[in-house]
Amino acid sequence: MLGSLPSDLSPVGKERFLVGTLKVLQNLTYCGPDEIALMSRMAQGLGVSGAHMKGILLDAGVPVQ
């Protein structure tokens, strides 16, 4: 549940939130299919496109199919 984040954050804020969340996941675990799916659901909940989320993952060095 993202609460009011989708309406409270600007597009840049949404991206920063996702990048920060991804960094935490990378420090805690290997970013496999489950983590990528979680990030994708979060992006969708924030109104961030799948292509944008894919770019965030690729920029972070996470292999995406």
N, C-alpha and C positions, 0 to 999 in steps of 0.2 A: 504494500500500500504506500503510495507516494503522497497521500494527503493533498495538500494544496500546492505542492511543488509545481505541477504543470502550469498552474495559473500565476504562481508567484515568480517563477524564474523567466528571465529573458532567454532567447535562443542561445546566446553565449553562455549564460548561466547553466542551462540544461546540458550543454556540451561539457562544461567544466565539471559539473556534477558527475556525469558519466565517466569522464576521464579519471576523476578522483576515485570513484568507486572501482573502476578497473584496476587502478594502481593498488588499492587495498587487496583486491582479489588476487592479483599477481604476487603480492607479498605473502599471502596466506596459503595459496594453493596453486597448482598447475591449472591454467585456464583451459579446461577441456570443454567438451560439448555441453555439459550441464551449466558451466559458468557462462559460456557464450549465450546459451538459451536464456539464462537469467538476465544478462545484460540486454539482450534483444527485447525481452518483455519489459524491462525498465524503460528502454528507449521508446518503445511503442506507447507505454503509459505516459511518457513525457511529451509525446507528439513528435519525436525525432524519427526521421525516415530510416528505413532499413539500410539504404545506401550510405547515409551519414554514419550510422552505427558501424557499418562495415569499415568505413574509412577510419573511424576511431580505433577499432580493433587492429587494423593493419598498421596504423601509426604506432601503436603500442607493441608491435611485433607479435601479435597473436595470429596464428595461421587460421585463415577463414576459407571455407569452401564455397 
